[in-house]
C-alpha cells in the first residue's frame, strides 16, 4: 500500500493518514477528503468529496472504535478517522482564515467535527 499523495511524492501526515484510514489517495494538507479538494479552499469541498473512514465502516458494522494517542486528537495524523477538511490546520475555528469563514460559513473545524458529528461522537475510547 502506497501512501504518497496525488500532488506530492513525499506526503505530509494528513495525506498519508487519509490514505491509510480512508483507503484513497488525496492531496497533501487535506483531511478525509479526495483529490478534488484543493488545500486551504473550503469551496472545493462537497458531500461527494468526503471520504468514508475505517471508523465509519466499523461503527456501521456495530463495532466499537477508539483512538489512543499522545498527540492531540485534532492533529492531521488522527483527524481522518472522523473529519473532512480542506486544511489540516483548521483544528479550531480560530485557525480558519476570514475568507474561508466567509465563503463557507457552515464549515465546522476539526474539533467540532470530533464532538458533534459521526463517527467522532460515536468513538468509544
N, C-alpha and C positions, 0 to 999 in steps of 0.2 A: 504494500500500500504506500503510495507516494503522497506526501503532504505539502509539496510546494504549491504556491498559489498560481492562479491564472495570469496574474500580472507581474510576478517576481519569481526568479529562480530560487532565491533564498527568502523564505517566508518569515513573517512575524508570528507571534503566538496566537493572534486572533484568527488568521487564515488557517494555520496548522490545526488549531483546536476545532475550528468549524469542519475541516475535512475529517478529522478523527471522530468527532461527536455527531456529525450530521451526514457523513459519507459523501460529501460533494465538495469539489474544489471551488474556491471563491477568490476574491481579491484580497490582498493584504489590507489590514487595518479595519476590516468589517467583521461583524459578528453574527453568525447564524442566518446569513442571507446568501443568495447566489451571486454569480459574477456580474449580473446586470446592475447591481447596486454599486454606485461609484463612491469611493471613500469620501466621507465628510459631506455627503449630499443626500439629505433625507428625502428629497423629492424623487429620487430614483427608487425608493422603497415602495413596494406594493404587497398585497397579500400573496401574490404569485411568486414574489422573490424570497419569501420567508421559507426557511428550511425546517424540516422536522428532525429534532434531535433524538438520540437514543433514549433519553429520559421520557420524552413524549410517547414514544413507541412502547417503552416498558410500562409506563403508567396506564396506557390504554389496555395493555395486556393484564392488568391487575397486579403488577409487580410493585414492590416498594423501592424507592430510589433515595440516594444520598450522596453527599459530597463531603469529603474530609480533606481539609487543606490547611496550610499555614500561611496562605495568602488571602487577600480579601475576595469575597465571593463575586464581586463585580469586575474582577480582573479579566482581561481578554482571554486568558487560558482556561477560564471556567465559565464565562458568560454564555458561550454557545450551547451549553446544557439547557438554558432556559430563555435566552434573549435573542432579539433580532435588532440589529443596529447598523447604520451606515458608518459608525465610528466606534472603535474600541475605547476611545477617550470619554465618551458620554456616559460615564459611570453615575454621575448625579446631574441634576438639572443645571447646576452652576457651570458644568463643563460644556454645555451646549451653547454655541455662539448665537448671537442675536438673529442672524439671517436664517439659520435653521429653525430657531424657535418661531420666527415669523412665518416661514414657509410651511412648517409642519407643526402647527400648534397642538395637535393631538398626540404627537410623539412622546413616548414615555422613556425616560432614561433607564439604564440597566438596573439600577437599584429598585425602581418602581416595578419594572417587569418581574423582578425576582419575587417581590412580595404580593403583587396584585394579580399576575397572570399565570396561567398554566403553561408549562409544567412547574415553574418555580414555586408557586404557592402550594403545590402538592408534594414537594420534596420532603421526605421523612427525616433524614439526618443531615 
